[in-house]
């Protein structure tokens, strides 16, 4: 029995409006989980302050870095993916692609 879980997606599935929206949804969920978990307070390492002392300082800095990366992905990449998805959807309705024979 072959599992489709490990099957690599085709390039046309990745560059489709649905593929763009799936990636935007994943980034949104990751950011929401980090935000609800309270990792926003861990970003104090950006100004040189560590919220915890000892070995936990490195872990809190790593969690803060994860929050910053997910925040930037949510603020910068998600709107680009949503706009690209909308433009692809509209352009495919206006100029449909004819299948090659």
Rosetta silent file (secondary structure, phi, psi, omega in degrees, C-alpha in Angstrom):
SEQUENCE: XXXXXXXXXXXXXXXXXXXXXXXXXXXXXXXXXXXXXXXXXXXXXXXXXXXXXXXXXXXXXXXXXXXXXXXXXXXXXXXXXXXXXXXXXXXXXXXXXXXXX
SCORE:     score description
SCORE:     0.000 S_00000001
   1 L     0.000  122.925 -175.798    0.000    0.000    0.000 S_00000001
   2 L   -96.362  133.004 -179.396    1.546    3.260   -1.178 S_00000001
   3 L   -93.681  135.805  177.773    1.103    6.411    0.840 S_00000001
   4 L   -87.503    0.482 -178.663    0.476    9.727   -0.928 S_00000001
   5 L   -65.602  -37.377 -176.603    1.740   11.646    2.105 S_00000001
   6 L   -93.233    6.599  179.366    5.339   11.572    0.881 S_00000001
   7 L   -73.395  129.330  179.065    4.426   12.319   -2.719 S_00000001
   8 L   -75.403  137.740  178.876    6.033   15.538   -3.947 S_00000001
   9 L   -72.416  151.015  177.152    3.608   18.080   -5.386 S_00000001
  10 L   -74.590  158.125 -176.001    3.890   19.006   -9.027 S_00000001
  11 H   -65.231  -32.518  179.444    5.212   22.439   -9.921 S_00000001
  12 H   -72.547  -22.136  174.114    1.863   23.545  -11.368 S_00000001
  13 H   -76.915  -33.463  179.364    0.203   22.726   -8.033 S_00000001
  14 H   -71.078  -36.076 -176.214    2.769   24.796   -6.150 S_00000001
  15 L  -100.293   29.828  177.272    2.378   27.815   -8.413 S_00000001
  16 L  -102.086  164.388  176.961   -1.416   27.777   -8.497 S_00000001
  17 H   -58.206  -38.053  178.908   -3.749   30.128   -6.630 S_00000001
  18 H   -66.169  -39.377  178.045   -4.674   27.271   -4.289 S_00000001
  19 H   -64.005  -40.834  177.859   -0.992   26.523   -3.600 S_00000001
  20 H   -64.247  -42.162 -179.536   -0.304   30.148   -2.757 S_00000001
  21 H   -68.914  -33.930  176.336   -3.292   30.279   -0.418 S_00000001
  22 H   -63.369  -43.886  179.300   -2.242   27.041    1.305 S_00000001
  23 H   -67.374  -36.655  176.452    1.207   28.467    2.034 S_00000001
  24 H   -64.849  -38.384  178.421   -0.323   31.733    3.257 S_00000001
  25 H   -66.558  -39.278  178.611   -2.607   29.735    5.561 S_00000001
  26 H   -63.434  -45.656  178.404    0.337   27.758    6.963 S_00000001
  27 H   -62.494  -38.140  179.236    2.269   30.951    7.708 S_00000001
  28 H   -65.736  -42.656  179.882   -0.819   32.466    9.342 S_00000001
  29 H   -65.948  -42.040  178.988   -1.369   29.405   11.552 S_00000001
  30 H   -61.302  -45.325  178.974    2.300   29.320   12.605 S_00000001
  31 H   -64.262  -41.767 -179.419    2.215   32.994   13.557 S_00000001
  32 H   -63.149  -40.168  178.729   -1.091   32.585   15.412 S_00000001
  33 H   -64.606  -45.408  179.060    0.268   29.645   17.428 S_00000001
  34 H   -63.007  -38.648 -178.148    3.421   31.580   18.355 S_00000001
  35 H   -69.694  -44.041  179.152    1.380   34.645   19.276 S_00000001
  36 H   -66.036  -32.519  179.223   -1.116   32.723   21.416 S_00000001
  37 L   -71.918   -9.736  176.326    1.779   30.903   23.115 S_00000001
  38 L    85.096   24.598 -178.929    3.071   34.284   24.308 S_00000001
  39 H   -76.023   -5.721  178.547    6.359   34.314   22.432 S_00000001
  40 H   -62.224  -35.013  179.837    5.982   38.033   21.802 S_00000001
  41 H   -68.676  -19.526 -178.937    7.494   38.737   25.223 S_00000001
  42 H   -79.335   -5.018 -177.553   10.588   36.772   24.219 S_00000001
  43 H   -82.616    8.462 -179.764   11.522   39.362   21.577 S_00000001
  44 H   -68.835  -11.104  176.748   13.171   41.605   24.158 S_00000001
  45 H   -66.178  -17.764 -179.843   16.539   40.222   23.000 S_00000001
  46 H   -65.059  -30.729  179.788   16.276   42.657   20.069 S_00000001
  47 H  -102.040   10.471  175.045   17.067   45.584   22.364 S_00000001
  48 L    93.751    5.017  179.003   19.720   43.708   24.333 S_00000001
  49 L  -103.749  137.591  174.963   17.612   42.567   27.267 S_00000001
  50 L  -102.901  127.609 -178.529   17.187   38.917   28.151 S_00000001
  51 L   -70.585  -21.368 -179.350   13.854   38.060   29.789 S_00000001
  52 L  -132.153  159.632  179.441   15.392   35.137   31.673 S_00000001
  53 L  -109.365  164.327  178.200   18.818   34.400   33.137 S_00000001
  54 L    79.923 -148.697 -178.562   21.002   31.355   32.884 S_00000001
  55 L   -69.041  -22.181  179.780   20.475   28.660   30.277 S_00000001
  56 H   -70.986  -18.471  179.803   16.900   29.767   29.696 S_00000001
  57 H   -65.143  -39.141  179.337   18.169   33.014   28.139 S_00000001
  58 H   -67.628  -40.634  179.043   19.409   31.165   25.055 S_00000001
  59 H   -66.454  -40.903  179.615   16.126   29.305   24.722 S_00000001
  60 H   -67.924  -34.985  176.121   14.090   32.480   25.122 S_00000001
  61 H   -66.457  -37.789  178.250   16.231   34.225   22.499 S_00000001
  62 H   -67.368  -41.625  177.282   15.649   31.312   20.118 S_00000001
  63 H   -67.002  -37.168  176.016   11.904   31.420   20.736 S_00000001
  64 H   -64.471  -38.921  176.680   11.937   35.194   20.243 S_00000001
  65 H   -64.104  -40.336  176.131   13.768   34.750   16.964 S_00000001
  66 H   -61.166  -40.233  178.000   11.128   32.243   15.875 S_00000001
  67 H   -65.395  -42.909 -178.895    8.416   34.760   16.709 S_00000001
  68 H   -63.495  -42.931  179.498   10.182   37.533   14.784 S_00000001
  69 H   -64.882  -43.241  179.293   10.615   35.324   11.706 S_00000001
  70 H   -67.934  -35.094  177.543    6.977   34.197   11.818 S_00000001
  71 H   -64.342  -46.614  179.362    5.840   37.810   12.335 S_00000001
  72 H   -65.083  -37.355  175.297    7.800   39.019    9.338 S_00000001
  73 H   -62.905  -39.967  179.821    6.463   36.135    7.275 S_00000001
  74 H   -69.496  -40.266 -176.543    2.933   37.021    8.300 S_00000001
  75 H   -78.748  -35.834 -174.242    3.347   40.741    7.638 S_00000001
  76 H  -100.036  -50.037 -169.550    5.401   40.549    4.424 S_00000001
  77 H   -82.245  -38.913 -177.633    4.911   37.190    2.700 S_00000001
  78 H   -60.810  -46.885  177.671    1.229   36.407    3.404 S_00000001
  79 H   -62.132  -36.232  177.990   -0.146   39.549    1.695 S_00000001
  80 H   -63.931  -42.858  179.792    2.107   38.911   -1.311 S_00000001
  81 H   -66.167  -39.120  179.490    0.852   35.332   -1.599 S_00000001
  82 H   -67.624  -43.281  178.376   -2.796   36.398   -1.294 S_00000001
  83 H   -65.393  -42.277  178.085   -2.408   39.136   -3.921 S_00000001
  84 H   -62.999  -38.881  177.914   -0.530   36.775   -6.254 S_00000001
  85 H   -63.283  -44.372  179.240   -3.269   34.189   -5.813 S_00000001
  86 H   -64.352  -42.775  179.199   -5.962   36.717   -6.682 S_00000001
  87 H   -64.679  -40.385  177.137   -4.042   37.952   -9.723 S_00000001
  88 H   -64.561  -40.840 -179.866   -3.471   34.403  -10.974 S_00000001
  89 H   -65.099  -44.837  179.560   -7.124   33.543  -10.507 S_00000001
  90 H   -66.468  -43.733 -178.575   -8.317   36.652  -12.356 S_00000001
  91 H   -67.716  -31.815  177.784   -5.790   36.256  -15.165 S_00000001
  92 H   -72.642  -25.814  175.682   -6.689   32.587  -15.648 S_00000001
  93 H   -76.602  -35.105 -178.479  -10.356   33.562  -16.004 S_00000001
  94 H   -78.026  -46.857 -178.557   -9.545   36.289  -18.547 S_00000001
  95 L  -120.040   83.516 -178.455   -6.921   34.352  -20.537 S_00000001
  96 L   -67.809  144.733 -179.101   -7.554   30.632  -20.102 S_00000001
  97 L   -85.622  127.182  179.026   -4.637   28.337  -20.883 S_00000001
  98 L   -86.470  132.907  179.624   -5.317   25.925  -23.702 S_00000001
  99 L   -67.571  142.997  178.719   -3.968   22.407  -23.074 S_00000001
 100 L   -80.155  141.529 -178.823   -1.225   21.278  -25.410 S_00000001
 101 L  -102.897    0.000    0.000   -2.005   18.340  -27.620 S_00000001
